[in-house]
Amino acid sequence: MQHGFLIWILAIQAGLGFDSEWRRLSDGKGGGVNARAVALLDEGKILLENEAGKQFETPLEYLSRPDREFFLGWQDEWKKRAAIGAKLNGVIGQPVFRDSWRLWDEKVADVAARLQWPRESSTPYSSSYRRYTRSNYRFLGARPFSVVAYGDDRGQTSGLSLVFANKGDSFSAAGMGEDHFERGESATTEELFEDMLKRDAEILAESLSEVLGEGERQRFGEGGDRRTVERWDWNHHSFILSHEDDEYVGLLIVSTEEADESGRTGRISDFEMQARLESSVVREDQGDVYVKNIPMVNQGPKGYCVPATFERAMRYLGIPADMYLLAVAGGTAPGGGTNTRRLFEEVRSACYRKGRRPKDMSLDPLRMRDIKKYVDQGVPIMWQMCSLSEYNQIANRRTRDRRSIKDWAAYSARIAQEAEINAEEMENVKANFHVCMIIGYNEVTNEVAVSDSWGAAYELRWVHLEEAAAVTNGNGFVILR
């Protein structure tokens, strides 16, 4: 891939340490604990963090005099940073920063609540809060179409990502969820789009430079993804601006440690990944088997089902990814429409660098044994299919009905009869080409569980295997540990 922004997104980890040094706090008995100051609080309290990353409040008066004087010596510096943070918030037009706090010292849920970005996904390993903005939303003087805050496995903020003018949202005239197949007419022309890209990049750079001075250019990324970006630093935050001709303008806010590493990230060990996958397989008494802990990525009002689904699978397997940059790599057309095979070939190297093994497979015919093989390992299947309106109606109704089933034998017999009729009506209808995930099965009822990149309501839906087989469209893809 030629687009380094891809590796930044989930690679952003919480930074280590305030500018103040770690200090050994005495307990008065010859022992103590190493801690650093996070912030001075009201009512004479201080928020500290120990080496394990746990934060705790304590009244200043409880500290020894040398410790108290050490931390109070940073008051003037904190006040200066709070003043710059307030100025940045004013230029940004959103309450991103809280006084002199670093984002990395805050829970991502708190940051998202302050910004009014709703939760998109939460797993034991990561979380995200995404908002698709209205036309009057501004950030640094320009309109971001998508804004997202990411959290790490402790719930701490690990980074913000904003995408401004871009080929997907700027040309989209589609709806959200399954309605995105009902497309309208985009008012954006190629000439207007080029003007949008140039204008957004200039506005963002000028706004940041107004407060932080001129940015610096640096190389960012790993492997074939290295590219040139512009960077501004403040209070352990790095603002990373990327402008890709004909594609997008993006801004990341990451820790300076992450920026200093140029986006290079480590890999999760095979042992840890195996444990993660095994713990993600759920087995219910009535026969449902499905994979949990897969991050949700809402593709929004554009045809990004392929890159959004690939992002979900990659992040689940510990590979940093972002649907906007995957769309670039996959040659996604304006508004949507991605070459799935091309994208799969492009992400191979990213998978291999993190020790994972991408594999393609035939899903025509769609067979239960193939589904079981991967779901039992905790691996979701990226599935090429036709998301017909009839299919979605069945999936919605079936999933809703399942919540109140008492007699599963009767339910199984009923849906088998329905599926025979439904499959005959849907098979050989080639329309609404789509990629989603198969994440589960039930051998007793002969159903499969599917997951679409349309938000929480579409995270887990059920259809009969015959109905799914009728709308399958050839290939599938998996990423193995």
BELQUI-V117260 format. One record per backbone hydrogen bond with DSSP energy under -1.0 kcal/mol. CO is the residue of the C=O (numbers start at 0). NH is the residue of the N-H. E is the energy in kcal/mol with one decimal. If there is no record, write none. Layout:
CO;NH;E  CO;NH;E
This chain:
2;5;-1.5  3;6;-1.3  4;7;-1.2  22;34;-2.4  24;32;-1.5  30;26;-1.9  32;24;-3.1  34;22;-2.9  35;48;-2.0  38;46;-3.0  43;59;-2.9  44;40;-2.8  45;57;-1.9  46;37;-3.3  46;38;-1.2  47;55;-2.5  48;35;-1.9  49;52;-2.0  53;49;-2.4  55;47;-2.9  57;45;-2.4  58;61;-1.8  59;62;-1.7  63;67;-3.0  64;68;-2.7  65;69;-2.0  66;70;-2.1  67;71;-2.4  68;72;-1.3  70;73;-1.7  71;74;-1.8  73;77;-2.6  74;78;-2.4  75;79;-2.1  76;80;-2.2  77;81;-2.5  78;82;-2.0  79;83;-2.0  80;84;-3.0  81;85;-2.3  82;86;-1.9  83;87;-2.9  84;88;-2.6  85;89;-1.9  86;90;-2.2  87;91;-3.4  88;92;-2.7  91;139;-1.8  93;95;-2.2  97;100;-2.4  101;104;-1.4  102;105;-1.8  105;156;-2.5  106;110;-2.0  107;111;-2.8  108;112;-2.0  109;113;-2.1  110;114;-1.8  111;115;-1.2  111;116;-2.5  117;129;-1.2  120;127;-2.4  125;122;-2.9  126;150;-2.6  127;119;-2.8  127;120;-2.0  128;148;-2.2  130;146;-2.1  133;136;-1.8  138;141;-1.3  141;138;-2.8  144;132;-1.5  145;162;-2.5  146;130;-2.5  147;160;-2.7  148;128;-2.0  149;157;-2.9  149;158;-1.1  150;126;-1.5  151;154;-1.6  154;107;-2.6  155;151;-2.4  158;149;-3.0  159;252;-2.4  160;147;-2.2  161;250;-2.8  162;144;-2.1  162;145;-1.6  164;248;-1.5  165;169;-2.0  166;334;-2.1  172;183;-1.6  175;178;-1.6  176;179;-1.9  177;180;-1.1  178;181;-2.0  180;182;-1.2  188;192;-2.6  189;193;-2.1  190;194;-1.6  191;195;-2.2  192;196;-2.5  193;197;-2.1  194;198;-2.7  195;199;-2.7  196;200;-2.2  197;201;-2.0  198;202;-2.6  199;203;-2.5  200;204;-2.0  201;205;-2.4  202;206;-2.4  203;207;-2.2  204;208;-2.3  205;209;-1.6  207;211;-3.0  208;212;-1.7  215;230;-2.9  217;228;-2.5  219;226;-2.2  221;224;-1.9  222;225;-1.0  226;219;-2.8  228;217;-1.9  229;240;-3.0  230;215;-2.8  231;238;-3.3  233;236;-1.7  236;233;-2.5  237;253;-2.4  238;231;-1.7  239;251;-2.4  240;229;-2.0  241;249;-2.5  243;246;-2.2  243;247;-1.4  246;166;-2.2  247;243;-2.4  248;163;-3.1  249;241;-2.9  250;161;-2.7  251;239;-3.1  252;159;-2.0  253;237;-3.4  254;258;-2.2  255;259;-2.9  256;260;-1.3  257;262;-1.6  258;261;-1.8  260;263;-1.9  261;220;-3.5  268;272;-2.6  269;273;-2.7  270;274;-2.0  271;275;-2.1  272;276;-2.7  273;277;-2.6  274;278;-2.1  277;280;-1.1  279;291;-3.1  281;289;-2.0  283;286;-1.6  287;283;-3.2  288;440;-2.6  289;281;-3.3  299;301;-1.8  301;303;-2.0  302;336;-1.8  303;307;-2.5  304;308;-2.1  305;309;-2.5  306;310;-2.4  307;311;-2.1  308;312;-2.2  309;313;-2.8  310;314;-2.8  311;315;-2.0  312;316;-1.5  313;318;-3.2  314;317;-1.7  321;325;-2.3  322;326;-2.2  323;327;-1.3  324;328;-2.3  325;329;-2.3  326;331;-2.9  327;330;-1.4  329;338;-1.5  332;335;-2.0  334;302;-3.0  336;332;-2.2  337;339;-1.1  338;342;-2.4  339;343;-2.5  340;344;-2.1  341;345;-2.0  342;346;-2.1  346;350;-2.2  347;351;-2.7  348;352;-2.4  350;355;-2.7  351;354;-1.8  356;479;-3.0  358;477;-2.9  360;475;-2.7  366;370;-1.6  367;371;-2.9  368;372;-1.8  369;373;-1.0  370;374;-2.5  371;375;-2.4  373;378;-2.5  374;377;-1.8  380;437;-2.6  381;476;-2.0  382;435;-2.0  383;472;-2.4  384;433;-2.8  385;387;-2.1  387;391;-2.3  388;392;-2.1  389;393;-2.1  390;394;-2.8  391;395;-2.5  392;396;-2.3  393;397;-3.1  394;398;-2.1  395;399;-1.9  396;400;-2.6  397;401;-1.8  400;403;-1.7  401;404;-1.1  406;410;-2.0  407;411;-2.4  408;412;-2.0  409;413;-2.3  410;414;-2.5  411;415;-1.4  412;416;-1.5  413;417;-2.1  414;418;-2.8  415;419;-1.5  416;420;-1.3  417;421;-3.0  418;422;-2.9  419;423;-1.3  420;424;-1.5  421;425;-1.7  422;426;-2.6  425;428;-1.8  431;386;-2.6  433;384;-2.9  435;382;-3.2  436;450;-2.4  437;380;-2.4  438;290;-2.3  439;448;-1.8  440;288;-2.4  441;445;-1.3  441;446;-1.7  445;464;-3.0  446;441;-2.2  447;462;-2.1  448;438;-2.4  448;439;-1.2  449;460;-2.5  450;436;-2.5  451;453;-1.5  452;298;-2.6  454;457;-1.8  455;458;-1.6  457;451;-2.4  460;449;-3.2  462;447;-2.9  463;467;-2.3  464;468;-2.8  465;469;-1.4  470;385;-2.2  473;362;-3.6  474;383;-1.9  475;360;-2.6  476;381;-3.2  477;358;-2.8  479;356;-3.1
